[in-house]
């Protein structure tokens, strides 16, 4: 079974959605047969590269949300994350910026066989440690943590080798119906918008599995008619 998830690096619902999906897969009876693939859905390309802003500034700038409303909405996500075992999870006191380069780094790491590890690491670094993931230097430190070749990573970032791939990845999600992130697709058939809870995701995994693994019968069972089988008569 294939599960695709599109996400934005600095989207708090994406980090929580990633955690919820991982939890659902861990609980799934056929977890060892699930191929999880992370994809990019950048939402911050309008920010100038090289600049960072507080989450408060970004919420006011992009959504017109400020003051107590910003405090309430972001603290709610932090509390949800904590209640589900994802802690620390820093949202309001973090920084945001243009994540295009971060997504290109993730594409490079994926090409080196580190798709899952790279996405987990960048979410942990950003939300768990509240450390920046925007500049080449920030991303090279992550490359070291992941065991990627530093010079190859530097060349990929400075040459913007994966810029087109990131854009194509996001465009594919939009063709599938995504209007935001996170966005999950199971077996290329079931699209799920938003950070659904792990119980709902587990139910979807089970449905997709059952639909792709129908029960088949070999031969005729004894004492069975066209409509089913009867219990044997008792003396």
C-alpha positions, 0 to 999 in steps of 0.5 A: 500500500502506498501513502503519499503526504504533501506538506509545508515545512513550517505549517503547524498542522502539517507537523501534527498531521505527519505525527498523526499519520505515523501513529495511524501507520504504527497501529495498522495491522499491515504497517510493514507493507505501507510505503510512506512518501513525503512530498512538498507543498510550499505555502511561503514562496511569497516571503522574500528569501533570506528574511524571517518573521515571527509567527505573530507577524506572519499571521497578521500579514497573511491572514489578518490574525493578531493579538489574542486570536493569534495566541489562542489559535496557535496555543490550541495546536501546541496543546493538541500536539502535547495531548498526542505525545508530540512534545515539545511542539513550538508554534507561536514563538517560532520564526517563519520564512521562505521555505523553497530552499528547504523543500529543495533540500528535502527533494535532494535528501529523498533522492539519496534515499532519505525521504522519511528521515529528512522530513522527520528531522526537519519537523523535529528541528523546526517545531521541536527545537524551534531552530531555523531551516531556511538558509543553506547553512541551516540545511547543511547542518541537517545534511550532516545530521542525516549523514548526507554528503555536505559538498553534494548537498551544497551544490544541489542547493546553490545550483537550485537543482531541485527547484523544478521538481518541488514545483512539479510536486506541488502541482501534482497535489493540486491536480489531485484536488489539494487546496492546502496542506497537509494533503494525504492520498492513499493508494492513488485513490483516496484523498484526505485534506487537513490533519485528520485524527489518527483514528480516522486515518487508521480507518481509511488505511483499513478500508483501502487495504480491504478494497485492494485485497478482496476475499476470493474463494477457491472451489465450492464448500461442501453443503453450500448452495448458491446463497450460502451455507447452512449449519449442519443438522444436529441429532 
